[in-house]
Amino acid sequence: MNTSEIEKRFADILAPVAEENGCRLVKTEYVKESGNWFLRGYIEKPEGDVSINDCTMISRIISKKLDKEDFIDEAYTMEICSPGFME
């Protein structure tokens, strides 16, 4: 599975969870940085800033779903972030 397929599958899992929790998925990425893979989902809220609690709650839900789906072969770190952190 290539990186764009992984990003798409991650988005398909993350988007409904984000919406159920009052957020919207902005972007997903699967990138290798300094020899390590990162799977990132960027979320936002219509009414303002995404809190660390929003990211933590969604991250915990998504982590369980990713463990169940198990579609990524490499070891990776999953992060749920605010778009304010995008470079």
C-alpha positions as CSV (number, residue, x, y, z in Angstrom):
1,M,0.0,0.0,0.0
2,N,1.5,3.4,-1.0
3,T,1.4,6.6,1.1
4,S,-1.5,8.1,-0.7
5,E,-3.6,4.9,-0.2
6,I,-2.7,4.9,3.5
7,E,-3.6,8.6,3.8
8,K,-7.0,7.9,2.1
9,R,-7.8,4.9,4.3
10,F,-6.8,6.9,7.4
11,A,-9.1,9.8,6.3
12,D,-12.0,7.3,5.8
13,I,-11.5,6.2,9.4
14,L,-10.8,9.6,11.0
15,A,-13.4,11.8,9.3
16,P,-16.6,10.3,10.8
17,V,-14.9,10.1,14.3
18,A,-13.9,13.8,14.0
19,E,-17.5,14.8,13.0
20,E,-19.0,12.8,15.8
21,N,-16.9,14.8,18.2
22,G,-17.7,18.3,16.8
23,C,-14.6,18.6,14.5
24,R,-13.8,18.4,10.8
25,L,-11.0,16.6,9.2
26,V,-8.7,19.0,7.3
27,K,-5.9,16.8,6.1
28,T,-4.1,13.5,6.6
29,E,-0.5,12.7,5.9
30,Y,1.8,9.7,6.1
31,V,5.4,10.9,6.1
32,K,8.9,9.7,7.0
33,E,10.8,12.2,9.1
34,S,14.3,11.5,10.5
35,G,13.9,7.8,9.7
36,N,10.5,7.5,11.5
37,W,7.0,7.2,10.0
38,F,4.3,9.6,11.1
39,L,0.6,9.2,10.4
40,R,-1.1,12.6,11.1
41,G,-4.6,13.8,11.0
42,Y,-5.3,17.5,11.2
43,I,-8.7,18.5,12.6
44,E,-10.5,21.8,13.2
45,K,-13.7,23.1,14.8
46,P,-16.1,25.5,13.2
47,E,-16.4,27.6,16.3
48,G,-12.7,28.0,17.1
49,D,-9.6,26.4,18.3
50,V,-9.2,22.7,18.7
51,S,-8.1,21.9,22.3
52,I,-5.6,19.3,23.4
53,N,-8.5,17.4,25.0
54,D,-10.2,17.2,21.5
55,C,-7.0,15.8,20.0
56,T,-6.5,13.4,22.9
57,M,-10.1,12.1,22.8
58,I,-10.1,11.5,19.0
59,S,-6.6,10.1,19.1
60,R,-7.7,7.4,21.6
61,I,-10.7,6.4,19.5
62,I,-8.7,6.3,16.3
63,S,-5.8,4.4,17.9
64,K,-8.2,1.5,18.7
65,K,-9.6,1.6,15.2
66,L,-6.2,1.5,13.6
67,D,-5.1,-1.4,15.8
68,K,-8.2,-3.3,14.6
69,E,-7.7,-2.4,10.9
70,D,-3.9,-3.0,11.0
71,F,-3.3,-1.9,7.4
72,I,0.1,-0.3,7.8
73,D,3.1,-2.6,7.7
74,E,5.8,-0.2,9.1
75,A,6.0,1.0,12.6
76,Y,4.6,4.6,12.9
77,T,3.6,7.3,15.3
78,M,0.0,8.5,14.9
79,E,-0.8,12.1,15.8
80,I,-4.0,14.1,15.8
81,C,-3.3,17.9,15.5
82,S,-4.8,21.3,14.9
83,P,-4.1,22.8,11.4
84,G,-2.4,25.6,13.3
85,F,0.5,23.2,13.7
86,M,0.8,22.5,9.9
87,E,4.0,23.8,8.3
